[in-house]
């Protein structure tokens, strides 16, 4: 099989992310978002929010957010608040990464798998920014959909602060986020931890 054959087969394979649906809704609350939409929106966010970060390679960040959830083709989407599903998430996704990225020519597959690992470890500036985008995007969708998925899953203020803690490294985004969490509490979209 030639390199172009492998690349085109990979492109066809990743079309499957369009059929993997997430728990959060799109902004208007009319339906659940799929993984392809999520990844596209993250890439757009990276471009738009780049002025708020320093020392990132925006092309590398865009590549990361485009490919970070490709593993969900095999591993499925794991809801951030699903404690049981999170237990074996890493193992399922590692197995998926091995299969999916090996479809590409060796050097290209290694590049994308390395980027995926960099995103997952979250240690580099690029990966930290990409991970913040990955947390911020569903948060924005929850706010715009009037907390629909939060309400359905009985999510508490504490749970939201726990999963959003990485955003604190970006003060302007953190300020926005904390204001929106207060509004979500006032409107009853989030469970008050004191009442749980």
N, C-alpha and C positions, 0 to 999 in steps of 0.2 A: 504494500500500500504506500503511495507517495505521500509526502508531507501535506500537499494540498488536499488529498483525500481524507487524511486524518483530521485536518483542520475543519473541513466542511462537515465531517461526521460529528465532531465536537460541537460545532455550531448548531447542528440539528438536535443533538442530545440536550443542550442547555435550553432549548425551547420548552422543555418540560417544566422549567420554573414558573411558567405562566399558569400552570395548573396546580400549583402548591399555594394554598391559601393560609393566611395568617389570622390570628385572633382579632387584630385591630381592624377597624373599618377605614374606608377612605374618608376624606374630610367631610363629605356631605352625609355620612352615616348610612348610605343606601345599600352598601354591600361590603363584604370583607375584601381586604386588599390581597393581591397575590404577590409572590416573592419578586417577580420581575418588576412590578410597579415599585415596590419598595426599593430595590437596587437602583433603578433609574432615578427615583426621587433623591436618594442619597447622593448620587453623582451630581445632580443639579444643586443640591445643598452645598456640596464641597466647593463648587465653583462660586456660588453666591456668598458663602460665609468665609471664604479664604482670607479676606481682609482682616478678620478678627483673630487670626492665628499667625504665629511666627515660625519660621524654620520648618516649613513643610514643603515637600515636593508634590504639588497638586496633581500632576499626572499619576504619580504613584498612588496617591490617596484615591483618585477616581478609579484606577484599576482595582484597588482593594475592595472598594464598596460595590463595584460591579460584579466581582467574582466571589465575595465573601459568603454568599448564601447558595452558591451552586451546589454545595454538598447536600443541600436539602432535597435534591432530586432523589437521593437514596435514603438519607437520614430523616427526612421529614422536618417540618418546622416544629421547634420546641418552644412553647410559650415561656416567656421569661419568668413567670410566676409558678410554673409547673415543677415543683420540687422533685417529684418522682421522675419526670422526664429528663430533668437536668442531671440526674445521677449517671446515666450512660451516654449523655449527649456527646461528650468528647470522643468516646470510643466509636460511636456510630458515624460521627462526622469525619474522623481520621480514616476510617475504612472507605467512606464515600470519596474523600479527597484522593486517596490512592487510586481508586478505580477511574474516577472521572478525569483527573488531570493526566493520567497515563494514556488517555486516548490521543493526546496531542503528540507532535514530534517531541522527542526527549528533552531538548533544551527549552522549548517553549512550555512544556508541561512542568518542568522543574521551576521555571521562573514564576508561573502562576501559583504553583503549590507553595513555593517559598513566600510569595506575597500573602497567600491565605494564612500560612503559619504566622507570619509577622502580624497580621491583623488579629489572629487568635491570641497571641501572647500579649499584645497591646503595650509593648515596651517602648517602641520608637515613637518619635513625635508624630510621624505619619500615621502610625497605627492608633495612637491615642486620639488624634483628631477624627479618624475614620470611625473609631468606636463611639466617640461622643455623638457623631452624626447618627450612628446606628441606634443610639438611645433616644436622641432628641426627636428623630423623625416620628416614631410611633407615638411619642408624647404629644407632639403637635396634632397628630391625627385624633388622639383621644380627646384633646381639648376641642378641636373643631367639630367632632361628632358628638359633642355634649356628654362625654364620658361614657358612651354607650357600652364599650367593652369592659371598662372598669366596673360599671354597674352590674353587668351580666356576670362578672367573675368575682364580685365582692372584694375589690381591691382596696387596700387601706392606704392612708397617707404615708405611713411608715414604709410600706412596700414600695411605693413610688419613689420616696427619697432614697431608699436602698439601691434601687436599680439605676437611679439618675445621679448617684454620687460622683461619677467620673466627670460630669459636666462642671463641677465646682472649679476645675482647673481653668475654666474660661469665664471670668467674672461677669461679663456682660450677658452671656447666655444664661448663667446661673441666676442672675437677678431676674431676668425674664421668666425663667422656669419657676422660681419660688413665688413670684406674683401670680402666675397661672395656677399653681397648686393651691394657693389661698382661695382663688376664685372657684376652683373645682370643689373645694371643701364647702364653701358657702352655698354652692348650688346643690350639694348632696351627691356629687358624682363619685366621690371617694368616701370610703368608710372612715369615720373618726376612730382612731386607735383607742381612745379612752372609752369608747362605747362597746368595743369588741370584747 
